[in-house]
Amino acid sequence: MVVGIPDEEWGQHIEAAVVLRRGATVEPEQLRQHVRAHLRGSKTPDRILVWDQVPRSDLGKIIRREAVDQILGHV
């Protein structure tokens, strides 16, 4: 999941949260470098966090504002 995070200089910057498959491991910076190799810099998240789960509504939709709040709590 990729979201825009408020940024004083640019208005927003990109951050991402991923949920890994059971038993999988990855270093967030390694994953970021992989993304950077395939997308231009402006589309590459500034930071990638690994989460156990993303916040979802009762209907299963991702709750982006809760995700942003959770990401901001990791700053």
N, C-alpha and C positions, 0 to 999 in steps of 0.2 A: 504494500500500500504506500503510495506516495502522496504527500500533502505539502501545501505551502505554509511556511512558518513566517510570522511577521518579522520583518527586518527593517531597521531604521534607514539603512543606506539604500537598499534596493526595493523596498516595499515588501517583498517576500523572498525567501530562499527555499530550496527544495530539500526535504528530508524524507526518509523512507523507513518503514518498519517491515520486517519479514518474519514469517513464521516458518521454521524449518520442518521438514518431515521428521518423523520420529527416528532418532538415531543419527541424524545428519548433523554435521558441524561445519562451521565456516567462520572465518574471521571477518568482521564487518568491513574492514579496510580492504581486504582481499576481494570481497564481493563488490565494493565500490570501484575498485580498479578494473574489474571485469566489465562492469557497466560502462565505465569511462572509455574502455577500448571499443565499445560498440555504439555509443551515443556521443553526440557532441557535448562539450563541457557544460553548456547551459541547461542540458537535460539530465545531467548527472547529479544525484543527491549529494549535498554537502556532508551528510552523515547518514549511516544506515544502522538501525537498531535491530537486534534480534529479540523477538517477543515470543512468549508461550502462546498467546492468542491476541487477536485484534478485537476491539470493542464492537459488539454487534447488538442490534435491536432484537426484540422477540421474533421478528420476522426473518432474521438472519442478515439484514443489511448492515454494512459497516457504518458506524457512527463516527464520522470524520471529526466532529468538534471534540469528542472525547479522546480521539487519537491525538489530535493536536495538543490538547491539554496534557495528555500522558507524555508526549514528546517534550513539551516545554518543561515538564517536571524532571526530565533527564539532563537538562542544560547545566 
